[in-house]
Amino acid sequence: MAGVQQSHRSKQARAPVSGKPPLCPHPDQIAVTQLTELWKQGMELLGSTMTATYARPKTSSFLPAISTMASSYKGHQTNLALTQNGNSQPWRTNTYYRSAGVVPTLASIQRAASDLVQLRTTHYPTSRTAQSTRYTPEDWHKSNQSNYRESEASRNSAERLRWDTVRLIQDKEHLTRRTQETTSRDLGERISDIAFWRSELNHEIENMVAETAALNETKRRLERALAETEGPLQVAQECLYHREKRMSIDLVHDKVEKDLLREVEVIRSCQERMKRHLDRAIAQLASNRATQHELEKDVSNKGTAHRIDSRCHQLRNTSDGIGFYRGIDRLDPSLSLPDLWSKFTDDNILRSQSERASSHKLRDEIDILLNSTSAEMWSQFNAVNVAFTKRISETVEAKNNLQTHLAKTLQEIFQTETLIEALKKAIRDKESPLKVAQTRLEERTRRPNVELCRDNPHHRLVNEVREIEDTVIQLKERLQVAEGTLQSLVKTKAALEHDLSIKANSVFLDQEKCMGMRKTFPSSPRLLGYT
């Protein structure tokens, strides 16, 4: 009976889980079996997903793990050692279940494997009783059934895990493909947006370049027109300077001088307005170039972004140059948002359009200014020329009148001189008759006595002498008057000659000096800056 029990214990000790013990099981197989049992016990710690359960609750096993069975033979090589302490015999049932509560470790599993190898070659004593039998056949069958159930549950769980994993892989593959397609579509839309704004910027740059060129040409016209005003201004000032050389009574503040002063004021006013608009044109050109620089910078940035996004859009899973960049998803070097990005370009375009509108308005104002200044200067130039012509005509007429009066005065002087000579001759002619009459009277005073009679001849001679003396006195008085008249005529002649020289000087200044310079005046195209 003891031999049967010992044989039964030996069979139970050598029996594997499958119920068909090999002649000599390999230690590695025993270790793998023990690890499998540990994995089953640890599956209860795993979580579960919504689609499948990857671990099941721990099922109660009728028998403990093999590791505890192997450890039960530890240190029992001889029969003497088995009977030394009856209270601590490892093959008893209570002792077995007390040791089953210990959780085996990897080191204990390895030691158990080595002990089982030694157990296969150890000769157990044959004197064992039936009371030391570990299990019954019912326990053995229950253990097998439990192992079958656990195996089937493990296979079912593994199969569910496999199918759920395959489905997960397929779902994630579809999700990854859809995400990549969405990203590619977004990149395509982004490229289209960049191309749209880039074309808008290029169109605006072309318009800005054309507007800047037009404004620059208008500025050059304004500069040429401003330079052309220097000539008329110098002519007007020279005319005023020359007319200061007029003499005496001709140095008058006449209409010519007023129009010349007005012409100087008009030209200087036109120059001031031209300079103000020229400064505005220079400032507007600077603003246009700054705006164009911003547009070109934006176009350059968008060109770079377009190339980068196009290269990213063309990347595929099989493309060269792709690689891992750890942590790149957490790096956010963005400086703007889509709304701010489009608003930035839109603001640049709106700013450029505003500058172009201002530039176009300034060009129109400059054209209006050039037309108005040209008309004003030409109108004042013609008014001055008309005043000069009228003044020269008046001066020439006065000069001619003076020459006529001078000729008449000279003629009168000649006649007065002739009259004086005639008066002198008449006075000289009265000397002889006076001498005759006085001699007669003196000779008759020599008559003797009573012959000294106051007779008619005596009265007649006295009257004759008195008449001749009165005649001489009258002639002398007339001679004095004639000589006074002659002196007055001579003074008039001198005054006429002096005034005539003044008029001649005025005519020379106005006609030769001033009108000689005013024969050439810038034409309207030159005043408009076209030439």
QUIPECOR-V471910 format. One record per backbone hydrogen bond with DSSP energy under -0.5 kcal/mol. CO is the residue of the C=O (numbers start at 0). NH is the residue of the N-H. Records with the same first field share a line. If there is no record, write none. Layout:
BEGIN
CO=NH + NH
END
This chain:
BEGIN
0=4
1=5
2=6
3=7
4=8
5=9
6=10
7=11
8=12
9=13
10=14
15=18
18=20
25=29
26=30
27=31
28=32
29=33
30=34
31=35
32=36
33=37
34=38
35=39
36=40
37=41
38=42
39=42
40=43
41=44
42=45
51=48 + 53
64=67 + 68
65=69
66=70
67=71
68=72
69=72
70=73
72=75
74=76
77=81
78=82
79=82
80=83
83=85
85=88
88=91
91=95
92=96
93=97
94=98
95=99
97=100
98=101
101=103
104=108
105=109
106=110
107=111
108=112
109=113
110=114
111=115
112=116
113=117
114=118
115=119
116=120
117=120
118=121
121=123
125=127
128=131
129=132
135=139
136=140
137=141
138=142
139=143
140=144
141=145
142=146
143=147
144=148
145=149
146=150
147=151
148=152
149=153
150=154
151=155
152=156
153=157
154=158
155=159
156=160
157=161
158=162
159=163
160=164
161=165
162=166
163=167
164=168
165=169
166=170
167=171
168=172
169=173
170=174
171=175
172=176
173=177
174=178
175=179
176=180
177=181
178=182
179=183
180=184
181=185
182=186
183=187
184=188
185=189
186=190
187=191
188=192
189=193
190=194
191=195
192=196
193=197
194=198
195=199
196=200
197=201
198=202
199=203
200=204
201=205
202=206
203=207
204=208
205=209
206=210
207=211
208=212
209=213
210=214
211=215
212=216
213=217
214=218
215=219
216=220
217=221
218=222
219=223
220=224
221=225
222=226
223=227
224=228
226=229
227=230 + 231
228=232
229=233
230=234
231=235
232=236
233=237
234=238
235=239
236=240
237=241
238=242
239=243
240=243
241=244
242=245
246=249
247=250
249=251
251=253
253=257
254=258
255=259
256=260
257=261
258=262
259=263
260=264
261=265
262=266
263=267
264=268
265=269
266=270
267=271
268=272
269=273
270=274
271=275
272=276
273=277
274=278
275=279
276=280
277=281
278=282
279=283
280=284
281=285
282=286
283=287
284=288
285=289
286=290
287=291
288=292
289=293
290=294
291=295
292=296
293=297
294=298
295=299
296=300
297=301
298=302
299=303
300=304
301=305
302=306
303=307
304=308
305=309
306=310
307=311
308=312
309=313
310=314
311=314
315=318
318=321
324=327
326=329 + 330
329=331
336=340
337=341
338=342
339=343
340=344
341=345
342=346
343=347
344=348
345=349
346=350
347=351
348=352
349=353
350=354
351=355
352=356
353=357
354=358
355=359
356=360
357=361
358=362
359=363
360=364
361=365
362=366
363=367
364=368
365=369
366=370
367=371
368=372
369=373
370=374
371=375
372=376
373=377
374=378
375=379
376=380
377=381
378=382
379=383
380=384
381=385
382=386
383=387
384=388
385=389
386=390
387=391
388=392
389=393
390=394
391=395
392=396
393=397
394=398
395=399
396=400
397=401
398=402
399=403
400=404
401=405
402=406
403=407
404=408
405=409
406=410
407=411
408=412
409=413
410=414
411=415
412=416
413=417
414=418
415=419
416=420
417=421
418=422
419=423
420=424
421=425
422=426
423=427
424=428
425=429
427=430 + 431
428=432
429=433
430=434
431=435
432=436
433=437
434=438
435=439
436=440
437=441
438=442
439=443
440=444
442=445
443=446
447=450
448=451
450=452
452=454
454=458
455=459
456=460
457=461
458=462
459=463
460=464
461=465
462=466
463=467
464=468
465=469
466=470
467=471
468=472
469=473
470=474
471=475
472=476
473=477
474=478
475=479
476=480
477=481
478=482
479=483
480=484
481=485
482=486
483=487
484=488
485=489
486=490
487=491
488=492
489=493
490=494
491=495
492=496
493=497
494=498
495=499
496=500
497=501
498=502
499=503
500=504
501=505
502=506
503=507
504=508
505=509
506=510 + 511
507=511 + 512
508=513
509=514
512=516
513=517
515=518
516=519
518=520
522=526
523=527
524=529 + 530
525=528
END
